[in-house]
Amino acid sequence: MTQIDEVPARMAGLGELVKSVPDDASPEQHERGKQRLISGLAAGKSHSRRGLGMLAMAAGALLFLLGGYLFSQRRPAALSYEVTDGVVSDGGYIRGIGSARARLAFTDGTRVDLADGSRGRVAAIDERGARIALESGRAALRVVHRAEARWFVDAGPFVIRVTGTEFDVTWSSVDETLEVTLHQGAVVVSGPPAPSGVMLRAGQRLTAREGQLSIGPLTGGPAPPAALPSAGLLEAPGPEHAGAAPAASSAAVRGSVALNWTRAVATGDYKAVLAEAENRGLASCYAGAPLSDLVALADAARYAKRSDVANAALEAQRSRFPGSAPANTAAFLLGRLADDAGNQSVALGWYDRYLREAPAGPLAQEAMGRKMISLRSSDATAARAAATEYLRRYPDGPYHARARELTATKRP
């Protein structure tokens, strides 16, 4: 055999060396294997220059492949989980057996317990965390904190963003009420009343219903409702301040400096905002107030059930600040107000307008879901088309169950 003819045989041996690396090899084992490969390459010093050149090129390719192999072995594996004391339906939904809680135990140590009668599923999972969809009932979560962990809980139109914490979440699809009780850590809850999210810390309880977010301590009386300014994330006050009275009364504030409407809405002082707006003149506010005040006035009016003021303030946002994010959000909120008043045709127009202006906006999923439900009683064909589009864009969205009902083939 000539020196050149020895190259394929030698390369075959090196290839077998790469294949022999076990899947669960440690970094030290990988390093020893690499040194063996280098030693094998050095064993042919007496070869001709041409033979060594061919061997070096081929070995370079093997080293490249080995490097890729080592990199792939170090990539973290996706999490997995086991279900105990529960049954899994064909659709992936998990229920407890009898009166026992169904437990989802994840490989990173995270666990999710579904209370008796609750219904939930794992909508997505990867190496960083999972997305839990709670269709109805109560779930207790203990999420292990890890670097770059990403966990989410979907409950109706709400999303709870988690990194590492312990909390309970209850969702009623009947009256669309969410309750989050936080024992450890921090979470961010976002939904129609708070598109940008509101942060909870340990020792707080959040309740969301009928467009309001109420935050209070786990023990003691309820705190004032908390709402989110559209401009950004609001951090709820700690338990030691929850329920505390404002530092100065609304009347005293008005007597010295102008009331900060955004801050007043965030602490639940809706009446003070409305009172000051009426003192200034509502028409003057609609025509000249800055955008932040118009947003706060609309929120205060919505939460205080003053739909006339809310509609006017939202319309002012759209006419005076067209193209802005609050103006887009105002379209959705005008649809909600029309929906609440039973005017579905007007509501549909606003939902469509929001979807045209912000097709990937934070409320697009909610707008599509509400549009689909509004159409259900008036136009079955259009409702089916809306449901099909909803499932295409949001197959695991909070309205997916209703969408599947609308798209299901009816038997004669």
MIMIVEX-130924 format. One record per residue (C-alpha): x, y, z; residue in one letter; residue number from 1. Coordinates in nm, 3 decimals, decimal comma, padded with zeros to 5 digits. Layout:
% residues N
(rec (X; Y; Z); A; NUM)
...
% end
This chain:
% residues 412
(rec (00,000; 00,000; 00,000); M; 1)
(rec (00,140; 00,342; -00,096); T; 2)
(rec (00,147; 00,643; 00,136); Q; 3)
(rec (-00,141; 00,803; -00,052); I; 4)
(rec (-00,338; 00,480; -00,043); D; 5)
(rec (-00,303; 00,479; 00,334); E; 6)
(rec (-00,500; 00,807; 00,364); V; 7)
(rec (-00,851; 00,658; 00,325); P; 8)
(rec (-00,774; 00,384; 00,574); A; 9)
(rec (-00,634; 00,632; 00,825); R; 10)
(rec (-00,930; 00,866; 00,776); M; 11)
(rec (-01,172; 00,577; 00,824); A; 12)
(rec (-01,009; 00,507; 01,158); G; 13)
(rec (-01,038; 00,871; 01,259); L; 14)
(rec (-01,402; 00,871; 01,151); G; 15)
(rec (-01,467; 00,574; 01,379); E; 16)
(rec (-01,303; 00,771; 01,660); L; 17)
(rec (-01,552; 01,056; 01,613); V; 18)
(rec (-01,844; 00,812; 01,606); K; 19)
(rec (-01,725; 00,648; 01,925); S; 20)
(rec (-01,784; 00,962; 02,132); V; 21)
(rec (-02,074; 00,869; 02,365); P; 22)
(rec (-02,386; 01,085; 02,378); D; 23)
(rec (-02,341; 01,152; 02,748); D; 24)
(rec (-01,966; 01,218; 02,735); A; 25)
(rec (-01,831; 01,476; 02,975); S; 26)
(rec (-01,626; 01,778; 02,859); P; 27)
(rec (-01,313; 01,598; 02,989); E; 28)
(rec (-01,394; 01,294; 02,774); Q; 29)
(rec (-01,445; 01,518; 02,471); H; 30)
(rec (-01,106; 01,680; 02,531); E; 31)
(rec (-00,930; 01,342; 02,559); R; 32)
(rec (-01,096; 01,231; 02,234); G; 33)
(rec (-00,975; 01,543; 02,059); K; 34)
(rec (-00,621; 01,480; 02,179); Q; 35)
(rec (-00,639; 01,122; 02,048); R; 36)
(rec (-00,747; 01,260; 01,710); L; 37)
(rec (-00,455; 01,503; 01,704); I; 38)
(rec (-00,214; 01,227; 01,804); S; 39)
(rec (-00,346; 01,011; 01,521); G; 40)
(rec (-00,278; 01,288; 01,274); L; 41)
(rec (00,076; 01,331; 01,402); A; 42)
(rec (00,156; 00,963; 01,356); A; 43)
(rec (00,223; 01,000; 00,980); G; 44)
(rec (00,531; 01,226; 00,982); K; 45)
(rec (00,715; 01,003; 00,732); S; 46)
(rec (00,443; 01,038; 00,466); H; 47)
(rec (00,508; 01,224; 00,145); S; 48)
(rec (00,417; 01,590; 00,136); R; 49)
(rec (00,123; 01,519; -00,096); R; 50)
(rec (-00,008; 01,245; 00,131); G; 51)
(rec (00,023; 01,463; 00,437); L; 52)
(rec (-00,157; 01,747; 00,258); G; 53)
(rec (-00,451; 01,526; 00,173); M; 54)
(rec (-00,455; 01,387; 00,525); L; 55)
(rec (-00,445; 01,736; 00,676); A; 56)
(rec (-00,737; 01,858; 00,460); M; 57)
(rec (-00,949; 01,558; 00,545); A; 58)
(rec (-00,858; 01,581; 00,912); A; 59)
(rec (-00,955; 01,947; 00,912); G; 60)
(rec (-01,297; 01,847; 00,789); A; 61)
(rec (-01,320; 01,586; 01,064); L; 62)
(rec (-01,220; 01,838; 01,328); L; 63)
(rec (-01,489; 02,074; 01,197); F; 64)
(rec (-01,748; 01,798; 01,222); L; 65)
(rec (-01,626; 01,703; 01,567); L; 66)
(rec (-01,655; 02,065; 01,680); G; 67)
(rec (-02,013; 02,078; 01,554); G; 68)
(rec (-02,086; 01,750; 01,726); Y; 69)
(rec (-01,948; 01,875; 02,057); L; 70)
(rec (-02,149; 02,198; 02,026); F; 71)
(rec (-02,471; 02,009; 01,956); S; 72)
(rec (-02,412; 01,785; 02,258); Q; 73)
(rec (-02,381; 02,088; 02,484); R; 74)
(rec (-02,713; 02,244; 02,378); R; 75)
(rec (-02,967; 02,211; 02,659); P; 76)
(rec (-03,238; 01,956; 02,600); A; 77)
(rec (-03,605; 02,054; 02,598); A; 78)
(rec (-03,788; 02,003; 02,926); L; 79)
(rec (-04,027; 01,714; 02,966); S; 80)
(rec (-04,291; 01,635; 03,226); Y; 81)
(rec (-04,494; 01,356; 03,381); E; 82)
(rec (-04,859; 01,361; 03,487); V; 83)
(rec (-04,956; 01,193; 03,813); T; 84)
(rec (-05,305; 01,148; 03,959); D; 85)
(rec (-05,452; 01,278; 03,636); G; 86)
(rec (-05,574; 01,175; 03,293); V; 87)
(rec (-05,483; 01,331; 02,959); V; 88)
(rec (-05,755; 01,365; 02,695); S; 89)
(rec (-05,705; 01,341; 02,318); D; 90)
(rec (-05,683; 01,720; 02,301); G; 91)
(rec (-05,401; 01,724; 02,555); G; 92)
(rec (-05,618; 01,853; 02,840); Y; 93)
(rec (-05,536; 01,725; 03,187); I; 94)
(rec (-05,788; 01,651; 03,461); R; 95)
(rec (-05,752; 01,512; 03,811); G; 96)
(rec (-05,873; 01,165; 03,901); I; 97)
(rec (-06,154; 01,179; 04,153); G; 98)
(rec (-06,083; 01,438; 04,421); S; 99)
(rec (-05,705; 01,425; 04,372); A; 100)
(rec (-05,506; 01,704; 04,217); R; 101)
(rec (-05,344; 01,633; 03,883); A; 102)
(rec (-04,974; 01,710; 03,908); R; 103)
(rec (-04,743; 01,802; 03,621); L; 104)
(rec (-04,384; 01,740; 03,732); A; 105)
(rec (-04,123; 01,895; 03,498); F; 106)
(rec (-03,765; 01,779; 03,467); T; 107)
(rec (-03,627; 02,110; 03,599); D; 108)
(rec (-03,814; 02,064; 03,928); G; 109)
(rec (-04,108; 02,289; 03,840); T; 110)
(rec (-04,450; 02,153; 03,928); R; 111)
(rec (-04,807; 02,249; 03,840); V; 112)
(rec (-05,102; 02,116; 04,041); D; 113)
(rec (-05,450; 02,134; 03,891); L; 114)
(rec (-05,733; 02,142; 04,146); A; 115)
(rec (-06,025; 01,901; 04,125); D; 116)
(rec (-06,251; 01,990; 03,831); G; 117)
(rec (-05,993; 02,216; 03,670); S; 118)
(rec (-05,892; 02,183; 03,307); R; 119)
(rec (-05,555; 02,277; 03,162); G; 120)
(rec (-05,283; 02,165; 02,928); R; 121)
(rec (-04,924; 02,228; 02,823); V; 122)
(rec (-04,955; 02,443; 02,512); A; 123)
(rec (-04,581; 02,466; 02,439); A; 124)
(rec (-04,252; 02,351; 02,594); I; 125)
(rec (-03,881; 02,398; 02,522); D; 126)
(rec (-03,550; 02,404; 02,707); E; 127)
(rec (-03,630; 02,736; 02,878); R; 128)
(rec (-03,978; 02,663; 03,013); G; 129)
(rec (-04,336; 02,599; 02,911); A; 130)
(rec (-04,667; 02,770; 02,839); R; 131)
(rec (-04,957; 02,642; 03,049); I; 132)
(rec (-05,311; 02,703; 02,923); A; 133)
(rec (-05,566; 02,708; 03,206); L; 134)
(rec (-05,908; 02,663; 03,046); E; 135)
(rec (-06,095; 02,679; 03,377); S; 136)
(rec (-06,044; 02,620; 03,747); G; 137)
(rec (-05,743; 02,663; 03,971); R; 138)
(rec (-05,374; 02,579; 03,937); A; 139)
(rec (-05,094; 02,601; 04,192); A; 140)
(rec (-04,750; 02,657; 04,041); L; 141)
(rec (-04,401; 02,632; 04,185); R; 142)
(rec (-04,162; 02,744; 03,911); V; 143)
(rec (-03,793; 02,682; 03,976); V; 144)
(rec (-03,580; 02,987; 03,910); H; 145)
(rec (-03,318; 02,934; 03,638); R; 146)
(rec (-03,115; 03,170; 03,422); A; 147)
(rec (-03,313; 03,263; 03,108); E; 148)
(rec (-03,620; 03,066; 03,223); A; 149)
(rec (-03,941; 03,158; 03,042); R; 150)
(rec (-04,274; 03,034; 03,175); W; 151)
(rec (-04,621; 03,160; 03,084); F; 152)
(rec (-04,973; 03,087; 03,203); V; 153)
(rec (-05,263; 03,168; 02,971); D; 154)
(rec (-05,598; 03,218; 03,146); A; 155)
(rec (-05,868; 03,351; 02,918); G; 156)
(rec (-05,740; 03,678; 02,767); P; 157)
(rec (-05,476; 03,713; 03,040); F; 158)
(rec (-05,110; 03,611; 03,028); V; 159)
(rec (-04,897; 03,563; 03,341); I; 160)
(rec (-04,522; 03,589; 03,278); R; 161)
(rec (-04,303; 03,399; 03,524); V; 162)
(rec (-03,930; 03,344; 03,579); T; 163)
(rec (-03,920; 03,168; 03,915); G; 164)
(rec (-04,187; 03,194; 04,181); T; 165)
(rec (-04,472; 03,026; 04,367); E; 166)
(rec (-04,831; 03,133; 04,308); F; 167)
(rec (-05,191; 03,021; 04,257); D; 168)
(rec (-05,407; 03,124; 03,962); V; 169)
(rec (-05,783; 03,082; 03,931); T; 170)
(rec (-05,974; 03,149; 03,611); W; 171)
(rec (-06,353; 03,138; 03,567); S; 172)
(rec (-06,458; 03,137; 03,203); S; 173)
(rec (-06,821; 03,184; 03,309); V; 174)
(rec (-06,785; 03,533; 03,456); D; 175)
(rec (-06,436; 03,599; 03,308); E; 176)
(rec (-06,272; 03,654; 03,644); T; 177)
(rec (-05,900; 03,605; 03,714); L; 178)
(rec (-05,737; 03,577; 04,054); E; 179)
(rec (-05,362; 03,550; 04,108); V; 180)
(rec (-05,225; 03,488; 04,458); T; 181)
(rec (-04,849; 03,536; 04,482); L; 182)
(rec (-04,659; 03,359; 04,761); H; 183)
(rec (-04,299; 03,403; 04,645); Q; 184)
(rec (-04,113; 03,593; 04,374); G; 185)
(rec (-04,276; 03,822; 04,120); A; 186)
(rec (-04,497; 03,786; 03,814); V; 187)
(rec (-04,628; 04,019; 03,543); V; 188)
(rec (-04,995; 03,992; 03,451); V; 189)
(rec (-05,118; 04,139; 03,123); S; 190)
(rec (-05,461; 04,144; 02,965); G; 191)
(rec (-05,729; 04,378; 02,826); P; 192)
(rec (-05,733; 04,610; 03,130); P; 193)
(rec (-05,353; 04,622; 03,132); A; 194)
(rec (-05,203; 04,553; 02,786); P; 195)
(rec (-04,851; 04,644; 02,900); S; 196)
(rec (-04,869; 04,437; 03,217); G; 197)
(rec (-04,887; 04,494; 03,591); V; 198)
(rec (-04,622; 04,351; 03,825); M; 199)
(rec (-04,711; 04,162; 04,143); L; 200)
(rec (-04,474; 04,086; 04,427); R; 201)
(rec (-04,483; 03,828; 04,703); A; 202)
(rec (-04,772; 03,873; 04,945); G; 203)
(rec (-05,016; 04,026; 04,695); Q; 204)
(rec (-05,337; 03,911; 04,534); R; 205)
(rec (-05,468; 04,039; 04,200); L; 206)
(rec (-05,829; 04,013; 04,088); T; 207)
(rec (-05,937; 04,112; 03,736); A; 208)
(rec (-06,300; 04,139; 03,637); R; 209)
(rec (-06,510; 04,363; 03,412); E; 210)
(rec (-06,217; 04,573; 03,296); G; 211)
(rec (-06,071; 04,637; 03,642); Q; 212)
(rec (-05,758; 04,516; 03,817); L; 213)
(rec (-05,775; 04,512; 04,195); S; 214)
(rec (-05,457; 04,445; 04,397); I; 215)
(rec (-05,446; 04,383; 04,770); G; 216)
(rec (-05,251; 04,198; 05,040); P; 217)
(rec (-05,308; 03,828; 05,105); L; 218)
(rec (-05,435; 03,913; 05,452); T; 219)
(rec (-05,644; 04,204; 05,570); G; 220)
(rec (-05,884; 04,425; 05,381); G; 221)
(rec (-05,883; 04,488; 05,008); P; 222)
(rec (-05,660; 04,753; 04,857); A; 223)
(rec (-05,778; 05,025; 04,619); P; 224)
(rec (-05,814; 04,904; 04,260); P; 225)
(rec (-05,501; 04,936; 04,050); A; 226)
(rec (-05,512; 05,017; 03,681); A; 227)
(rec (-05,233; 05,036; 03,429); L; 228)
(rec (-05,140; 05,352; 03,240); P; 229)
(rec (-05,115; 05,269; 02,873); S; 230)
(rec (-04,762; 05,411; 02,856); A; 231)
(rec (-04,586; 05,124; 03,031); G; 232)
(rec (-04,554; 04,868; 03,306); L; 233)
(rec (-04,695; 04,955; 03,646); L; 234)
(rec (-04,541; 04,803; 03,956); E; 235)
(rec (-04,806; 04,746; 04,218); A; 236)
(rec (-04,731; 04,883; 04,565); P; 237)
(rec (-04,591; 04,634; 04,816); G; 238)
(rec (-04,814; 04,464; 05,074); P; 239)
(rec (-04,705; 04,713; 05,339); E; 240)
(rec (-04,858; 04,995; 05,131); H; 241)
(rec (-05,156; 04,810; 04,982); A; 242)
(rec (-05,474; 04,964; 05,111); G; 243)
(rec (-05,300; 05,271; 05,248); A; 244)
(rec (-05,472; 05,603; 05,201); A; 245)
(rec (-05,318; 05,857; 04,961); P; 246)
(rec (-05,075; 06,101; 05,121); A; 247)
(rec (-05,313; 06,391; 05,058); A; 248)
(rec (-05,681; 06,406; 04,981); S; 249)
(rec (-05,797; 06,478; 04,629); S; 250)
(rec (-05,940; 06,812; 04,739); A; 251)
(rec (-05,611; 06,914; 04,899); A; 252)
(rec (-05,419; 06,820; 04,587); V; 253)
(rec (-05,651; 07,018; 04,365); R; 254)
(rec (-05,609; 07,316; 04,596); G; 255)
(rec (-05,230; 07,322; 04,556); S; 256)
(rec (-05,110; 07,159; 04,236); V; 257)
(rec (-05,286; 06,987; 03,951); A; 258)
(rec (-05,372; 06,622; 04,013); L; 259)
(rec (-05,158; 06,369; 03,827); N; 260)
(rec (-05,435; 06,180; 03,646); W; 261)
(rec (-05,221; 05,886; 03,544); T; 262)
(rec (-05,106; 05,831; 03,902); R; 263)
(rec (-05,458; 05,878; 04,036); A; 264)
(rec (-05,595; 05,611; 03,803); V; 265)
(rec (-05,310; 05,377; 03,899); A; 266)
(rec (-05,415; 05,406; 04,266); T; 267)
(rec (-05,786; 05,372; 04,191); G; 268)
(rec (-05,887; 05,734; 04,254); D; 269)
(rec (-06,118; 05,749; 03,953); Y; 270)
(rec (-06,364; 05,991; 04,111); K; 271)
(rec (-06,090; 06,250; 04,168); A; 272)
(rec (-05,994; 06,240; 03,800); V; 273)
(rec (-06,352; 06,279; 03,687); L; 274)
(rec (-06,418; 06,558; 03,938); A; 275)
(rec (-06,117; 06,756; 03,824); E; 276)
(rec (-06,204; 06,703; 03,456); A; 277)
(rec (-06,554; 06,835; 03,519); E; 278)
(rec (-06,411; 07,134; 03,708); N; 279)
(rec (-06,185; 07,214; 03,412); R; 280)
(rec (-06,468; 07,148; 03,169); G; 281)
(rec (-06,500; 06,815; 02,990); L; 282)
(rec (-06,515; 06,975; 02,646); A; 283)
(rec (-06,196; 07,168; 02,722); S; 284)
(rec (-06,023; 06,847; 02,832); C; 285)
(rec (-06,127; 06,660; 02,517); Y; 286)
(rec (-05,997; 06,946; 02,302); A; 287)
(rec (-05,677; 07,042; 02,482); G; 288)
(rec (-05,562; 06,788; 02,742); A; 289)
(rec (-05,232; 06,610; 02,669); P; 290)
(rec (-05,249; 06,253; 02,545); L; 291)
(rec (-05,150; 06,103; 02,882); S; 292)
(rec (-05,439; 06,284; 03,052); D; 293)
(rec (-05,685; 06,175; 02,785); L; 294)
(rec (-05,579; 05,813; 02,835); V; 295)
(rec (-05,615; 05,844; 03,212); A; 296)
(rec (-05,952; 06,018; 03,181); L; 297)
(rec (-06,085; 05,745; 02,952); A; 298)
(rec (-05,962; 05,474; 03,191); D; 299)
(rec (-06,112; 05,648; 03,495); A; 300)
(rec (-06,443; 05,689; 03,316); A; 301)
(rec (-06,452; 05,326; 03,203); R; 302)
(rec (-06,380; 05,194; 03,552); Y; 303)
(rec (-06,633; 05,434; 03,707); A; 304)
(rec (-06,898; 05,325; 03,452); K; 305)
(rec (-06,916; 05,671; 03,291); R; 306)
(rec (-06,941; 05,543; 02,936); S; 307)
(rec (-07,032; 05,887; 02,797); D; 308)
(rec (-06,705; 06,039; 02,919); V; 309)
(rec (-06,507; 05,729; 02,823); A; 310)
(rec (-06,639; 05,732; 02,467); N; 311)
(rec (-06,567; 06,102; 02,425); A; 312)
(rec (-06,214; 06,076; 02,565); A; 313)
(rec (-06,134; 05,777; 02,345); L; 314)
(rec (-06,271; 05,952; 02,037); E; 315)
(rec (-06,054; 06,254; 02,124); A; 316)
(rec (-05,746; 06,032; 02,140); Q; 317)
(rec (-05,819; 05,907; 01,790); R; 318)
(rec (-05,900; 06,243; 01,635); S; 319)
(rec (-05,619; 06,442; 01,796); R; 320)
(rec (-05,343; 06,180; 01,797); F; 321)
(rec (-05,406; 05,958; 01,494); P; 322)
(rec (-05,158; 05,676; 01,440); G; 323)
(rec (-05,035; 05,673; 01,800); S; 324)
(rec (-05,042; 05,352; 02,005); A; 325)
(rec (-05,306; 05,493; 02,246); P; 326)
(rec (-05,522; 05,591; 01,948); A; 327)
(rec (-05,504; 05,234; 01,820); N; 328)
(rec (-05,586; 05,097; 02,164); T; 329)
(rec (-05,878; 05,340; 02,181); A; 330)
(rec (-06,036; 05,163; 01,882); A; 331)
(rec (-06,039; 04,835; 02,073); F; 332)
(rec (-06,173; 05,000; 02,389); L; 333)
(rec (-06,449; 05,172; 02,194); L; 334)
(rec (-06,543; 04,827; 02,069); G; 335)
(rec (-06,554; 04,696; 02,424); R; 336)
(rec (-06,779; 04,983; 02,532); L; 337)
(rec (-07,013; 04,915; 02,241); A; 338)
(rec (-07,009; 04,543; 02,324); D; 339)
(rec (-07,100; 04,615; 02,687); D; 340)
(rec (-07,387; 04,837; 02,569); A; 341)
(rec (-07,520; 04,556; 02,347); G; 342)
(rec (-07,440; 04,735; 02,021); N; 343)
(rec (-07,264; 04,452; 01,841); Q; 344)
(rec (-07,257; 04,608; 01,496); S; 345)
(rec (-07,071; 04,913; 01,627); V; 346)
(rec (-06,840; 04,689; 01,830); A; 347)
(rec (-06,754; 04,483; 01,522); L; 348)
(rec (-06,663; 04,797; 01,332); G; 349)
(rec (-06,422; 04,906; 01,603); W; 350)
(rec (-06,263; 04,561; 01,635); Y; 351)
(rec (-06,208; 04,552; 01,260); D; 352)
(rec (-06,057; 04,899; 01,271); R; 353)
(rec (-05,817; 04,800; 01,548); Y; 354)
(rec (-05,711; 04,488; 01,355); L; 355)
(rec (-05,646; 04,698; 01,043); R; 356)
(rec (-05,442; 04,955; 01,234); E; 357)
(rec (-05,255; 04,715; 01,463); A; 358)
(rec (-05,272; 04,363; 01,313); P; 359)
(rec (-04,990; 04,248; 01,542); A; 360)
(rec (-05,081; 04,474; 01,833); G; 361)
(rec (-05,105; 04,359; 02,196); P; 362)
(rec (-05,484; 04,337; 02,176); L; 363)
(rec (-05,512; 04,173; 01,831); A; 364)
(rec (-05,580; 03,829; 01,975); Q; 365)
(rec (-05,849; 03,963; 02,206); E; 366)
(rec (-06,005; 04,172; 01,926); A; 367)
(rec (-06,024; 03,869; 01,695); M; 368)
(rec (-06,177; 03,656; 01,969); G; 369)
(rec (-06,440; 03,912; 02,059); R; 370)
(rec (-06,518; 03,973; 01,694); K; 371)
(rec (-06,575; 03,601; 01,644); M; 372)
(rec (-06,810; 03,581; 01,944); I; 373)
(rec (-07,004; 03,891; 01,837); S; 374)
(rec (-07,059; 03,743; 01,490); L; 375)
(rec (-07,180; 03,411; 01,627); R; 376)
(rec (-07,533; 03,535; 01,695); S; 377)
(rec (-07,570; 03,749; 01,382); S; 378)
(rec (-07,378; 03,591; 01,094); D; 379)
(rec (-07,285; 03,223; 01,124); A; 380)
(rec (-07,085; 03,222; 00,799); T; 381)
(rec (-06,880; 03,524; 00,897); A; 382)
(rec (-06,833; 03,381; 01,247); A; 383)
(rec (-06,698; 03,056; 01,101); R; 384)
(rec (-06,456; 03,251; 00,880); A; 385)
(rec (-06,342; 03,459; 01,178); A; 386)
(rec (-06,295; 03,144; 01,385); A; 387)
(rec (-06,088; 02,983; 01,109); T; 388)
(rec (-05,864; 03,287; 01,090); E; 389)
(rec (-05,834; 03,296; 01,468); Y; 390)
(rec (-05,718; 02,933; 01,481); L; 391)
(rec (-05,472; 02,998; 01,199); R; 392)
(rec (-05,310; 03,284; 01,387); R; 393)
(rec (-05,362; 03,171; 01,746); Y; 394)
(rec (-05,405; 02,790; 01,755); P; 395)
(rec (-05,347; 02,789; 02,131); D; 396)
(rec (-05,513; 03,123; 02,208); G; 397)
(rec (-05,762; 03,174; 02,492); P; 398)
(rec (-06,059; 03,159; 02,251); Y; 399)
(rec (-05,942; 02,844; 02,071); H; 400)
(rec (-06,213; 02,622; 02,228); A; 401)
(rec (-06,494; 02,848; 02,106); R; 402)
(rec (-06,325; 02,882; 01,768); A; 403)
(rec (-06,314; 02,505; 01,728); R; 404)
(rec (-06,682; 02,483; 01,815); E; 405)
(rec (-06,762; 02,731; 01,539); L; 406)
(rec (-06,546; 02,554; 01,281); T; 407)
(rec (-06,660; 02,201; 01,370); A; 408)
(rec (-06,856; 02,027; 01,097); T; 409)
(rec (-07,218; 01,990; 01,196); K; 410)
(rec (-07,369; 01,648; 01,157); R; 411)
(rec (-07,713; 01,622; 00,996); P; 412)
% end
